[in-house]
Amino acid sequence: MPPTAPAAACKAATAAATATQKPWLFVGLGNPGRMFKGTRHNIGFEMIDAIAEAEGISVSNKQFKAMVGKGLIGDVPVMLAKPQTFMNASGWTASFIFQDTT
């Protein structure tokens, strides 16, 4: 069945919105260093790693004192970030990343 004009217009509008859509920012909090690996202090890092692996996003770029990866989840652009500052200083890093995405 050929697409109707409204369906085609809706698909085109969705594609245009996705092209200009700002990325969703996911920041996983944790503490850098081996001594915190696998502890409750790094559950945020582990969640970012799980999302990155499931969606095929590499979190390997360093930006604003964080490891960052960009990709898509479905049609939605996302940015995954793991601040490399201790948890109590993660807000500084997250705010700079957020300003960069807006």
Contact map, one row per residue, 1 for C-alpha under 8 A:
111000000000000000000000000000000000000000000000000000000000000000000000000000000000000000000000000000
111100000000000000000000000000000000000000000000000000000000000000000000000000000000000000000000000000
111110110000000000000000000000000000000000000000000000000000000000000000000000000000000000000000000000
011111110000000000000000000000000000000000000000000000000000000000000000000000000000000000000000000000
001111111000000000000000000000000000000000000000000000000000000000000000000000000000000000000000000000
000111111100000000000000000000000000000000000000000000000000000000000000000000000000000000000000000000
001111111110000000000000000000000000000000000000000000000000000000000000000000000000000000000000000000
001111111111000000000000000000000000000000000000000000000000000000000000000000000000000000000000000000
000011111111100000000000000000000000000000000000000000000000000000000000000000000000000000000000000000
000001111111110000000000000000000000000000000000000000000000000000000000000000000000000000000000000000
000000111111111000000000000000000000000000000000000000000000000000000000000000000000000000000000000000
000000011111111100000000000000000000000000000000000000000000000000000000000000000000000000000000000000
000000001111111110000000000000000000000000000000000000000000000000000000000000000000000000000000000000
000000000111111111000000000000000000000000000000000000000000000000000000000000000000000000000000000000
000000000011111111100000000000000000000000000000000000000000000000000000000000000000000000000000000000
000000000001111111110000000000000000000000000000000000000000000000000000000000000000000000000000000000
000000000000111111111000000000000000000000000000000000000000000000000000000000000000000000000000000000
000000000000011111111000000000000000000000000000000000000000000000000000001110000000000000000000000000
000000000000001111111000000000000000000000000000000000000000000000000000000000000000000000000000000000
000000000000000111111100000000000000000000000000000000000000000000000000000000000000000000000000000000
000000000000000011111110000000000000000000000000000000000000000000000000000110000000000000000000000000
000000000000000000011111000000000000000000000000000000000000000000000000000010000000000000000000000011
000000000000000000001111100000000000000000000000000000000000000000000000000111100000000000000000000010
000000000000000000000111110000000000000000000000000000000000000000000000000111100000000000000000000000
000000000000000000000011111000000000000000000000000000000000000000000000000001111000000000000000010010
000000000000000000000001111100000000000000000001000000000000000000000000000001111000000000000000000000
000000000000000000000000111110000000000000010001000000000000000000000000000000011110000000000100000000
000000000000000000000000011111000000000000111111000000000000000000000000000000011110000000000000000000
000000000000000000000000001111100000000001111000000000000000000000000000000000000110001001000000000000
000000000000000000000000000111110000000011111000000000000000000000000000000000000111011000000000000000
000000000000000000000000000011111001000011000000000000000000000000000000000000000001111000000000000000
000000000000000000000000000001111101000000000000000000000000000000000000000000000001110000000000000000
000000000000000000000000000000111111100000000000000000000000000000000000000000000000000000000000000000
000000000000000000000000000000011111100000000000000000000000000000000000000000000000000000000000000000
000000000000000000000000000000001111100000000000000000000000000000000000000000000000000000000000000000
000000000000000000000000000000111111111011000000000000000000000000000000000000000000000000000000000000
000000000000000000000000000000001111111001000000000000000000000000000000000000000000000000000000000000
000000000000000000000000000000000001111101100000000000000000000000000000000000000000000000000000000000
000000000000000000000000000000000001111111100000000000000000000000000000000000000000000000000000000000
000000000000000000000000000000000000011111100000000000000000000000000000000000000000000000000000000000
000000000000000000000000000001100001001111110000000000000000000000000000000000000000000000000000000000
000000000000000000000000000011100001111111111100000000000000000000000000000000000000000000000000000000
000000000000000000000000000111000000011111111110000000000000000000000000000000000000000000000000000000
000000000000000000000000001111000000000011111111000000000000000000000000000000000100000000000000000000
000000000000000000000000000111000000000001111111100000000000000000000000000000000100000000000000000000
000000000000000000000000000100000000000001111111110000000000000000000000000000000000000000000000000000
000000000000000000000000000100000000000000111111111000000000000000000000000000000000000000000000000000
000000000000000000000000011100000000000000011111111100000000000000000000000000011100000000000000000000
000000000000000000000000000000000000000000001111111110000010000000000000000000000000000000000000000000
000000000000000000000000000000000000000000000111111111000000000000000000000000000000000000000000000000
000000000000000000000000000000000000000000000011111111101000000000000000000000000000000000000000000000
000000000000000000000000000000000000000000000001111111111110000000001000000000010000000000000000000000
000000000000000000000000000000000000000000000000111111111100000000000000000000000000000000000000000000
000000000000000000000000000000000000000000000000011111111000000000000000000000000000000000000000000000
000000000000000000000000000000000000000000000000001111111000000000000001100000000000000000000000000000
000000000000000000000000000000000000000000000000000111111100000000000000000000000000000000000000000000
000000000000000000000000000000000000000000000000001111111110000000001111000000000000000000000000000000
000000000000000000000000000000000000000000000000000110011111000000001100000000000000000000000000000000
000000000000000000000000000000000000000000000000100100001111100000111100000000011000000000000000000000
000000000000000000000000000000000000000000000000000000000111110000111000000000000000000000000000000000
000000000000000000000000000000000000000000000000000000000011111000111000000000000000000000000000000000
000000000000000000000000000000000000000000000000000000000001111111110000000000000000000000000000000000
000000000000000000000000000000000000000000000000000000000000111111110000000000000000000000000000100000
000000000000000000000000000000000000000000000000000000000000011111000000000000000000000000001001100000
000000000000000000000000000000000000000000000000000000000000011111100000000000000011100000001000000000
000000000000000000000000000000000000000000000000000000000000011111110000000000001111100000001000000000
000000000000000000000000000000000000000000000000000000000011111011111000000000001111000000000000000000
000000000000000000000000000000000000000000000000000000000011111001111100000000111100000000000000000000
000000000000000000000000000000000000000000000000000100001111100000111110000000111000000000000000000000
000000000000000000000000000000000000000000000000000000001110000000011111000011110000000000000000000000
000000000000000000000000000000000000000000000000000000001000000000001111100011100000000000000000000000
000000000000000000000000000000000000000000000000000000101000000000000111111111000000000000000000000000
000000000000000000000000000000000000000000000000000000100000000000000011111111000000000000000000000000
000000000000000000000000000000000000000000000000000000000000000000000001111100000000000000000000000000
000000000000000001000000000000000000000000000000000000000000000000000001111110000000000000000000000000
000000000000000001001011000000000000000000000000000000000000000000000001111111000000000000000000000000
000000000000000001001111000000000000000000000000000000000000000000000111101111100000000000000000000000
000000000000000000000011110000000000000000000000000000000000000000000111100111110000000000000000000000
000000000000000000000011110000000000000000000000000000000000000000011110000011111000000000000000000000
000000000000000000000000111100000000000000000001000100000010000000011100000001111100000000000000000000
000000000000000000000000111100000000000000000001000000000010000001111000000000111110000000000000000000
000000000000000000000000001111000000000000011001000000000000000001110000000000011111000000000000000000
000000000000000000000000001111000000000000000000000000000000000011100000000000001111110001001100000000
000000000000000000000000000001110000000000000000000000000000000011100000000000000111110001000000000000
000000000000000000000000000000110000000000000000000000000000000011000000000000000011111111001000000000
000000000000000000000000000001110000000000000000000000000000000000000000000000000011111111000000000000
000000000000000000000000000011100000000000000000000000000000000000000000000000000000111111000000000000
000000000000000000000000000000000000000000000000000000000000000000000000000000000000111111100000000000
000000000000000000000000000000000000000000000000000000000000000000000000000000000000111111111000000000
000000000000000000000000000010000000000000000000000000000000000000000000000000000011111111111100000000
000000000000000000000000000000000000000000000000000000000000000000000000000000000000000111111110000000
000000000000000000000000000000000000000000000000000000000000000000000000000000000000000011111111000000
000000000000000000000000000000000000000000000000000000000000000111000000000000000010100011111111100000
000000000000000000000000001000000000000000000000000000000000000000000000000000000010000001111111110000
000000000000000000000000000000000000000000000000000000000000000000000000000000000000000000111111111000
000000000000000000000000000000000000000000000000000000000000000100000000000000000000000000011111111100
000000000000000000000000000000000000000000000000000000000000001100000000000000000000000000001111111110
000000000000000000000000100000000000000000000000000000000000000000000000000000000000000000000111111111
000000000000000000000000000000000000000000000000000000000000000000000000000000000000000000000011111111
000000000000000000000000000000000000000000000000000000000000000000000000000000000000000000000001111111
000000000000000000000110100000000000000000000000000000000000000000000000000000000000000000000000111111
000000000000000000000100000000000000000000000000000000000000000000000000000000000000000000000000011111
